[in-house]
Amino acid sequence: MKDSNIAVSVIIPVYNAEKYLKQCIDSISAQTLREIEIICVNDGSSDGSLEILNKCAVEDPRIRVIDQNNQGAANARNVGMEYARGKYLSILDSDDLFYPDMLLNAYLRIEEAQADIVVFRSNTYDNDLKEYKESLWTLKKEYIPSDLFSSKDVANHIFQFCIGWTWDKLFKRDFIMSLGLRFQDIRIHNDALFVFASLVEADRIAILENILVTKRTSITTAISAPKSINSFWRDLFLFIDAMDEYLQTRELRDFERSFLNISLRLAMYLYERVDEATKKEMRKYLNATFFPKYRFSDRGELYFDYKFEYKVMQEIMTLEETQILTLRKVIRYRQQYGTVATLKKAVTKLRF
């Protein structure tokens, strides 16, 4: 297929996805938009994923398989973009399901609107319960002024009106390339910088109300599983700091309030999900680095749309202050009465 004939380049990073991979690839091959290329980047899978991809490539010549050593999903997506030749980019996950007319509807909408990005609706499939669920929260109508708008039209909610993942969006490739956007090399939230940077830069964002993709949830091997977030919780703050640097470098000051709102919300949401040991470690970082850097408490509660998360932040700050105060009292007591007396008091659980 000539480059000029490729409407959409579909990019799929693949890592140990053999359980759902064939179903995923089949749902893309069956798309009613035929003028596509399907770039599958096998990121060092140790299961049968590469074999499945090679068989699929024999069945559909539009599939291109790139095999590399394991370097992470972000790198795999970046490699896929280097090979992309289509007018638009669709960057998907290897365990999801796609409606047959997803790419056609998204392509027609972005062409009609002459947009930089089109965002469409999705639902979820609970892998444990074996049932579909609505996902109205992924596209919040209360923040969307019309079905075509610019980033500045939603400056106070640019980080809130949709979610920072790629699979429910179609991107104009020239627009992405002109900005030099790439996926951040972190384990969790590695698509957030790419998505949100593209949104704040977009002059034309189109909305499509159709449900076009089904996100598979309750997969224990996913990077968002509890063990992963406990190990890689710092990745969220690498994204936040990188996004802050991007906004400052590009002098995109109109989006500061929306950015600070989503940053606090994501941080507090993550804090609620990690285990107790990680909470303790995370509290130290929040109080010593994150909260002071972005001066959340200085701005006051009215500045934030998410009141619950603001209260969680206050509780964390109070908890840490209480612990520090107690530690200081213990040190003073030890200095005055000695180690033995201090230990006796601690054993009897008396207040210092």
DRENGU-658171 format. One record per residue (C-alpha): residue number from 1; residue in one letter; chain; x, y, z. Coordinates in Angstrom, 3 decimals, decimal comma. Layout:
N
> NUM / a / A / X / Y / Z
...
This chain:
352
> 1 / m / A / 0,000 / 0,000 / 0,000
> 2 / k / A / 1,318 / 3,444 / -0,940
> 3 / d / A / 1,943 / 5,835 / 1,937
> 4 / s / A / -0,584 / 8,294 / 0,519
> 5 / n / A / -3,292 / 5,630 / 0,649
> 6 / i / A / -2,883 / 4,796 / 4,342
> 7 / a / A / -5,600 / 6,546 / 6,306
> 8 / v / A / -4,655 / 5,253 / 9,762
> 9 / s / A / -1,570 / 3,679 / 11,261
> 10 / v / A / -2,581 / 1,390 / 14,119
> 11 / i / A / 0,209 / 0,905 / 16,670
> 12 / i / A / 0,040 / -1,916 / 19,213
> 13 / p / A / 2,746 / -2,668 / 21,793
> 14 / v / A / 2,684 / -6,372 / 22,670
> 15 / y / A / 4,160 / -8,017 / 25,743
> 16 / n / A / 3,106 / -11,504 / 26,903
> 17 / a / A / -0,417 / -10,967 / 25,606
> 18 / e / A / -1,101 / -14,397 / 24,075
> 19 / k / A / -4,333 / -14,910 / 26,026
> 20 / y / A / -6,194 / -12,059 / 24,304
> 21 / l / A / -3,930 / -11,118 / 21,398
> 22 / k / A / -5,597 / -13,055 / 18,562
> 23 / q / A / -9,023 / -11,661 / 19,453
> 24 / c / A / -7,563 / -8,144 / 19,571
> 25 / i / A / -5,768 / -8,409 / 16,213
> 26 / d / A / -8,796 / -9,979 / 14,554
> 27 / s / A / -10,985 / -7,077 / 15,690
> 28 / i / A / -8,552 / -4,645 / 14,025
> 29 / s / A / -8,146 / -6,661 / 10,828
> 30 / a / A / -11,945 / -6,733 / 10,522
> 31 / q / A / -12,262 / -2,938 / 10,637
> 32 / t / A / -14,574 / -1,540 / 7,971
> 33 / l / A / -11,911 / 1,048 / 7,174
> 34 / r / A / -9,598 / -1,042 / 5,013
> 35 / e / A / -6,929 / 1,584 / 4,253
> 36 / i / A / -4,930 / 0,952 / 7,412
> 37 / e / A / -1,579 / -0,434 / 8,441
> 38 / i / A / -1,234 / -2,430 / 11,653
> 39 / i / A / 2,150 / -2,071 / 13,357
> 40 / c / A / 2,659 / -4,611 / 16,146
> 41 / v / A / 5,770 / -4,132 / 18,265
> 42 / n / A / 6,609 / -7,327 / 20,135
> 43 / d / A / 8,454 / -6,063 / 23,192
> 44 / g / A / 10,458 / -9,159 / 24,123
> 45 / s / A / 7,485 / -11,410 / 24,933
> 46 / s / A / 8,413 / -14,725 / 26,550
> 47 / d / A / 5,088 / -16,419 / 25,749
> 48 / g / A / 3,525 / -17,232 / 22,376
> 49 / s / A / 2,742 / -13,637 / 21,399
> 50 / l / A / 5,346 / -13,389 / 18,619
> 51 / e / A / 4,150 / -16,617 / 17,024
> 52 / i / A / 0,565 / -15,345 / 17,058
> 53 / l / A / 1,624 / -12,056 / 15,481
> 54 / n / A / 3,576 / -13,781 / 12,714
> 55 / k / A / 0,602 / -16,002 / 11,874
> 56 / c / A / -1,696 / -12,976 / 11,795
> 57 / a / A / 0,746 / -11,189 / 9,475
> 58 / v / A / 0,531 / -14,084 / 7,020
> 59 / e / A / -3,262 / -13,830 / 7,057
> 60 / d / A / -3,321 / -10,021 / 6,683
> 61 / p / A / -0,498 / -8,329 / 4,702
> 62 / r / A / -1,359 / -4,982 / 6,297
> 63 / i / A / 0,166 / -6,270 / 9,561
> 64 / r / A / 3,801 / -5,442 / 10,198
> 65 / v / A / 5,570 / -7,194 / 13,069
> 66 / i / A / 8,557 / -5,541 / 14,741
> 67 / d / A / 10,422 / -7,733 / 17,225
> 68 / q / A / 12,685 / -6,180 / 19,861
> 69 / n / A / 14,168 / -6,911 / 23,267
> 70 / n / A / 11,993 / -5,896 / 26,200
> 71 / q / A / 12,216 / -2,131 / 26,628
> 72 / g / A / 8,766 / -1,273 / 27,973
> 73 / a / A / 5,443 / -0,200 / 26,484
> 74 / a / A / 6,484 / 3,438 / 26,052
> 75 / n / A / 9,504 / 2,508 / 23,944
> 76 / a / A / 7,417 / 0,057 / 21,902
> 77 / r / A / 4,885 / 2,791 / 21,101
> 78 / n / A / 7,653 / 5,204 / 20,142
> 79 / v / A / 9,184 / 2,598 / 17,824
> 80 / g / A / 5,778 / 2,006 / 16,267
> 81 / m / A / 5,392 / 5,723 / 15,564
> 82 / e / A / 8,758 / 5,781 / 13,777
> 83 / y / A / 7,432 / 3,227 / 11,288
> 84 / a / A / 3,968 / 4,817 / 10,898
> 85 / r / A / 3,051 / 6,172 / 7,461
> 86 / g / A / -0,654 / 6,909 / 7,848
> 87 / k / A / -2,361 / 10,282 / 7,990
> 88 / y / A / -3,655 / 9,488 / 11,480
> 89 / l / A / -2,418 / 7,482 / 14,455
> 90 / s / A / -4,430 / 4,993 / 16,490
> 91 / i / A / -2,419 / 3,735 / 19,472
> 92 / l / A / -4,090 / 0,732 / 21,061
> 93 / d / A / -3,557 / -1,919 / 23,745
> 94 / s / A / -3,188 / -5,616 / 22,945
> 95 / d / A / -5,900 / -6,895 / 25,296
> 96 / d / A / -8,803 / -4,646 / 24,289
> 97 / l / A / -11,662 / -5,083 / 21,812
> 98 / f / A / -12,567 / -2,696 / 19,018
> 99 / y / A / -15,922 / -2,196 / 17,335
> 100 / p / A / -15,790 / -3,019 / 13,583
> 101 / d / A / -16,474 / 0,590 / 12,556
> 102 / m / A / -14,241 / 2,237 / 15,168
> 103 / l / A / -11,555 / 3,447 / 12,763
> 104 / l / A / -13,997 / 4,366 / 9,991
> 105 / n / A / -16,171 / 6,486 / 12,286
> 106 / a / A / -13,172 / 8,136 / 13,931
> 107 / y / A / -11,545 / 8,779 / 10,548
> 108 / l / A / -14,697 / 10,309 / 9,048
> 109 / r / A / -15,190 / 12,521 / 12,100
> 110 / i / A / -11,619 / 13,848 / 12,239
> 111 / e / A / -11,624 / 14,458 / 8,480
> 112 / e / A / -14,969 / 16,262 / 8,576
> 113 / a / A / -13,861 / 18,449 / 11,485
> 114 / q / A / -10,314 / 18,937 / 10,164
> 115 / a / A / -9,276 / 18,275 / 13,751
> 116 / d / A / -5,952 / 17,493 / 15,392
> 117 / i / A / -7,544 / 14,899 / 17,698
> 118 / v / A / -10,860 / 13,097 / 17,904
> 119 / v / A / -12,028 / 11,615 / 21,211
> 120 / f / A / -14,760 / 8,976 / 21,280
> 121 / r / A / -16,642 / 6,973 / 23,870
> 122 / s / A / -15,806 / 3,559 / 25,272
> 123 / n / A / -17,151 / 0,932 / 27,643
> 124 / t / A / -15,481 / -1,764 / 29,746
> 125 / y / A / -15,604 / -5,526 / 29,975
> 126 / d / A / -14,969 / -6,977 / 33,428
> 127 / n / A / -12,844 / -10,032 / 32,809
> 128 / d / A / -13,799 / -11,607 / 36,148
> 129 / l / A / -17,523 / -10,914 / 36,114
> 130 / k / A / -17,824 / -11,475 / 32,354
> 131 / e / A / -20,020 / -8,422 / 31,909
> 132 / y / A / -19,991 / -5,105 / 30,082
> 133 / k / A / -20,263 / -1,791 / 31,933
> 134 / e / A / -20,844 / 1,794 / 30,898
> 135 / s / A / -17,932 / 4,216 / 31,191
> 136 / l / A / -19,557 / 7,631 / 31,038
> 137 / w / A / -16,780 / 9,018 / 33,249
> 138 / t / A / -14,191 / 8,682 / 30,469
> 139 / l / A / -15,738 / 11,590 / 28,547
> 140 / k / A / -17,328 / 14,226 / 30,784
> 141 / k / A / -20,002 / 16,183 / 28,956
> 142 / e / A / -20,195 / 18,865 / 31,653
> 143 / y / A / -16,746 / 20,114 / 30,598
> 144 / i / A / -17,289 / 19,952 / 26,827
> 145 / p / A / -18,688 / 23,139 / 25,225
> 146 / s / A / -19,491 / 21,572 / 21,832
> 147 / d / A / -18,501 / 18,699 / 19,561
> 148 / l / A / -15,594 / 20,770 / 18,190
> 149 / f / A / -13,484 / 23,111 / 20,291
> 150 / s / A / -9,934 / 24,277 / 20,974
> 151 / s / A / -7,845 / 23,587 / 24,055
> 152 / k / A / -8,257 / 27,185 / 25,168
> 153 / d / A / -12,047 / 26,786 / 25,133
> 154 / v / A / -11,689 / 24,267 / 27,982
> 155 / a / A / -8,556 / 25,677 / 29,595
> 156 / n / A / -9,821 / 25,138 / 33,156
> 157 / h / A / -10,756 / 21,507 / 32,424
> 158 / i / A / -8,407 / 20,365 / 29,660
> 159 / f / A / -7,019 / 17,652 / 31,970
> 160 / q / A / -10,483 / 16,664 / 33,192
> 161 / f / A / -12,797 / 16,331 / 30,186
> 162 / c / A / -11,256 / 13,005 / 29,103
> 163 / i / A / -8,726 / 10,448 / 30,371
> 164 / g / A / -4,998 / 10,529 / 29,576
> 165 / w / A / -4,834 / 7,307 / 27,572
> 166 / t / A / -4,607 / 6,843 / 23,809
> 167 / w / A / -6,969 / 4,049 / 22,824
> 168 / d / A / -10,158 / 6,169 / 22,695
> 169 / k / A / -8,575 / 8,786 / 20,449
> 170 / l / A / -7,311 / 9,321 / 16,923
> 171 / f / A / -4,368 / 11,716 / 16,392
> 172 / k / A / -3,293 / 13,582 / 13,284
> 173 / r / A / 0,221 / 12,289 / 12,650
> 174 / d / A / 1,655 / 15,544 / 11,222
> 175 / f / A / 0,370 / 17,372 / 14,309
> 176 / i / A / 2,085 / 14,899 / 16,655
> 177 / m / A / 5,319 / 14,902 / 14,649
> 178 / s / A / 5,441 / 18,713 / 14,544
> 179 / l / A / 5,406 / 18,789 / 18,337
> 180 / g / A / 7,967 / 16,002 / 18,638
> 181 / l / A / 5,790 / 14,180 / 21,158
> 182 / r / A / 6,915 / 10,813 / 22,453
> 183 / f / A / 5,800 / 8,446 / 25,182
> 184 / q / A / 7,496 / 8,880 / 28,538
> 185 / d / A / 9,823 / 6,051 / 29,552
> 186 / i / A / 8,085 / 5,064 / 32,792
> 187 / r / A / 6,076 / 1,982 / 33,765
> 188 / i / A / 2,728 / 3,485 / 34,781
> 189 / h / A / 1,108 / 6,598 / 33,286
> 190 / n / A / 3,551 / 6,390 / 30,345
> 191 / d / A / 0,887 / 7,614 / 27,898
> 192 / a / A / -0,304 / 10,581 / 29,996
> 193 / l / A / 2,360 / 13,097 / 28,906
> 194 / f / A / 1,803 / 12,238 / 25,232
> 195 / v / A / -1,975 / 12,584 / 25,491
> 196 / f / A / -2,195 / 15,695 / 27,646
> 197 / a / A / 0,580 / 17,531 / 25,809
> 198 / s / A / -1,246 / 16,901 / 22,533
> 199 / l / A / -4,542 / 18,091 / 24,038
> 200 / v / A / -3,169 / 21,386 / 25,376
> 201 / e / A / -1,564 / 22,080 / 21,977
> 202 / a / A / -4,629 / 21,219 / 19,885
> 203 / d / A / -6,457 / 23,983 / 18,030
> 204 / r / A / -9,265 / 21,626 / 17,049
> 205 / i / A / -10,518 / 18,766 / 19,248
> 206 / a / A / -13,472 / 16,810 / 17,899
> 207 / i / A / -15,872 / 14,707 / 19,952
> 208 / l / A / -17,596 / 11,535 / 18,775
> 209 / e / A / -20,368 / 10,235 / 21,039
> 210 / n / A / -20,297 / 6,683 / 19,624
> 211 / i / A / -18,978 / 3,854 / 21,810
> 212 / l / A / -16,197 / 2,392 / 19,661
> 213 / v / A / -13,840 / 0,489 / 21,977
> 214 / t / A / -14,174 / -1,930 / 24,876
> 215 / k / A / -11,500 / -1,786 / 27,576
> 216 / r / A / -10,831 / -5,119 / 29,260
> 217 / t / A / -10,506 / -4,749 / 33,054
> 218 / s / A / -9,688 / -6,998 / 36,048
> 219 / i / A / -6,549 / -8,392 / 34,420
> 220 / t / A / -4,052 / -9,248 / 37,160
> 221 / t / A / -1,041 / -9,068 / 34,839
> 222 / a / A / -1,774 / -5,468 / 33,865
> 223 / i / A / 0,689 / -2,749 / 34,823
> 224 / s / A / -2,101 / -1,081 / 36,838
> 225 / a / A / -2,444 / -4,145 / 39,091
> 226 / p / A / -1,804 / -3,521 / 42,834
> 227 / k / A / 1,712 / -5,002 / 42,899
> 228 / s / A / 2,743 / -2,735 / 40,040
> 229 / i / A / 1,483 / 0,499 / 41,535
> 230 / n / A / 3,182 / -0,310 / 44,852
> 231 / s / A / 6,483 / -0,781 / 43,006
> 232 / f / A / 6,202 / 2,084 / 40,543
> 233 / w / A / 4,199 / 4,744 / 42,394
> 234 / r / A / 6,943 / 7,317 / 41,795
> 235 / d / A / 6,230 / 7,153 / 38,047
> 236 / l / A / 3,118 / 9,267 / 38,569
> 237 / f / A / 5,244 / 12,105 / 39,913
> 238 / l / A / 7,727 / 11,753 / 37,056
> 239 / f / A / 4,778 / 12,363 / 34,724
> 240 / i / A / 3,501 / 15,325 / 36,765
> 241 / d / A / 6,937 / 16,964 / 36,866
> 242 / a / A / 7,443 / 16,365 / 33,135
> 243 / m / A / 4,023 / 17,835 / 32,343
> 244 / d / A / 4,764 / 20,849 / 34,505
> 245 / e / A / 8,061 / 21,377 / 32,697
> 246 / y / A / 6,313 / 21,061 / 29,321
> 247 / l / A / 3,700 / 23,684 / 30,228
> 248 / q / A / 6,353 / 26,073 / 31,515
> 249 / t / A / 8,697 / 25,573 / 28,557
> 250 / r / A / 5,875 / 26,134 / 26,072
> 251 / e / A / 4,500 / 29,035 / 28,174
> 252 / l / A / 1,076 / 27,408 / 28,358
> 253 / r / A / -0,014 / 29,234 / 31,505
> 254 / d / A / -3,750 / 29,061 / 30,720
> 255 / f / A / -3,821 / 25,421 / 31,791
> 256 / e / A / -2,184 / 25,740 / 35,229
> 257 / r / A / -5,368 / 25,407 / 37,291
> 258 / s / A / -6,541 / 22,336 / 35,403
> 259 / f / A / -3,073 / 20,809 / 35,692
> 260 / l / A / -2,817 / 21,367 / 39,453
> 261 / n / A / -6,306 / 19,973 / 39,950
> 262 / i / A / -5,584 / 16,741 / 38,093
> 263 / s / A / -2,148 / 16,420 / 39,707
> 264 / l / A / -3,582 / 16,526 / 43,207
> 265 / r / A / -6,414 / 14,188 / 42,297
> 266 / l / A / -4,142 / 11,574 / 40,700
> 267 / a / A / -1,737 / 11,722 / 43,638
> 268 / m / A / -4,470 / 11,275 / 46,241
> 269 / y / A / -6,176 / 8,539 / 44,211
> 270 / l / A / -2,888 / 6,651 / 44,004
> 271 / y / A / -2,284 / 7,132 / 47,725
> 272 / e / A / -5,649 / 5,528 / 48,507
> 273 / r / A / -4,811 / 2,471 / 46,363
> 274 / v / A / -1,307 / 1,546 / 47,533
> 275 / d / A / -0,602 / -0,762 / 50,481
> 276 / e / A / 0,246 / 0,497 / 53,978
> 277 / a / A / 4,011 / 0,138 / 53,599
> 278 / t / A / 3,921 / 2,174 / 50,384
> 279 / k / A / 1,614 / 4,752 / 51,989
> 280 / k / A / 4,241 / 5,403 / 54,641
> 281 / e / A / 6,948 / 5,882 / 52,028
> 282 / m / A / 4,691 / 7,960 / 49,850
> 283 / r / A / 3,679 / 10,286 / 52,710
> 284 / k / A / 7,303 / 11,283 / 53,192
> 285 / y / A / 7,612 / 12,214 / 49,529
> 286 / l / A / 4,305 / 14,066 / 49,448
> 287 / n / A / 5,090 / 16,199 / 52,471
> 288 / a / A / 8,758 / 16,800 / 51,745
> 289 / t / A / 8,578 / 17,349 / 47,985
> 290 / f / A / 5,252 / 17,194 / 46,179
> 291 / f / A / 2,994 / 19,380 / 48,344
> 292 / p / A / 5,589 / 22,156 / 48,844
> 293 / k / A / 6,654 / 22,206 / 45,179
> 294 / y / A / 3,147 / 22,843 / 43,860
> 295 / r / A / 1,930 / 24,889 / 46,864
> 296 / f / A / -1,470 / 23,199 / 46,953
> 297 / s / A / -2,403 / 24,347 / 50,463
> 298 / d / A / -1,404 / 27,951 / 49,666
> 299 / r / A / -4,053 / 28,117 / 46,952
> 300 / g / A / -6,940 / 27,242 / 49,240
> 301 / e / A / -9,766 / 24,756 / 48,932
> 302 / l / A / -11,869 / 26,883 / 46,563
> 303 / y / A / -9,141 / 26,613 / 43,909
> 304 / f / A / -9,792 / 22,880 / 43,592
> 305 / d / A / -12,730 / 21,093 / 41,995
> 306 / y / A / -11,946 / 17,889 / 43,879
> 307 / k / A / -12,833 / 18,665 / 47,499
> 308 / f / A / -12,382 / 15,089 / 48,735
> 309 / e / A / -8,823 / 14,893 / 47,433
> 310 / y / A / -8,020 / 18,259 / 49,004
> 311 / k / A / -9,210 / 16,931 / 52,371
> 312 / v / A / -7,101 / 13,783 / 51,937
> 313 / m / A / -4,084 / 16,020 / 51,352
> 314 / q / A / -4,819 / 17,926 / 54,546
> 315 / e / A / -5,130 / 14,674 / 56,491
> 316 / i / A / -1,777 / 13,468 / 55,160
> 317 / m / A / -0,111 / 16,727 / 56,119
> 318 / t / A / -1,692 / 16,641 / 59,599
> 319 / l / A / -0,758 / 12,994 / 60,103
> 320 / e / A / 2,852 / 13,662 / 59,219
> 321 / e / A / 2,976 / 16,737 / 61,449
> 322 / t / A / 1,536 / 14,704 / 64,354
> 323 / q / A / 4,115 / 11,980 / 63,874
> 324 / i / A / 6,949 / 14,496 / 63,748
> 325 / l / A / 5,644 / 16,230 / 66,865
> 326 / t / A / 5,454 / 12,885 / 68,709
> 327 / l / A / 8,991 / 12,004 / 67,643
> 328 / r / A / 10,279 / 15,310 / 68,951
> 329 / k / A / 8,553 / 14,704 / 72,279
> 330 / v / A / 10,147 / 11,243 / 72,489
> 331 / i / A / 13,599 / 12,698 / 71,828
> 332 / r / A / 13,139 / 15,378 / 74,495
> 333 / y / A / 11,841 / 12,791 / 76,991
> 334 / r / A / 14,864 / 10,551 / 76,323
> 335 / q / A / 17,239 / 13,468 / 76,790
> 336 / q / A / 15,609 / 14,327 / 80,119
> 337 / y / A / 14,873 / 10,867 / 81,600
> 338 / g / A / 17,137 / 8,456 / 79,715
> 339 / t / A / 16,621 / 5,538 / 77,336
> 340 / v / A / 15,265 / 3,023 / 79,894
> 341 / a / A / 12,530 / 5,353 / 81,137
> 342 / t / A / 11,594 / 6,220 / 77,554
> 343 / l / A / 11,259 / 2,549 / 76,586
> 344 / k / A / 9,113 / 1,852 / 79,664
> 345 / k / A / 6,825 / 4,703 / 78,765
> 346 / a / A / 6,562 / 3,514 / 75,165
> 347 / v / A / 5,779 / -0,087 / 76,255
> 348 / t / A / 2,959 / 1,092 / 78,517
> 349 / k / A / 1,645 / 3,168 / 75,594
> 350 / l / A / 1,494 / 6,303 / 77,692
> 351 / r / A / 1,333 / 9,620 / 75,892
> 352 / f / A / 4,532 / 11,658 / 75,907
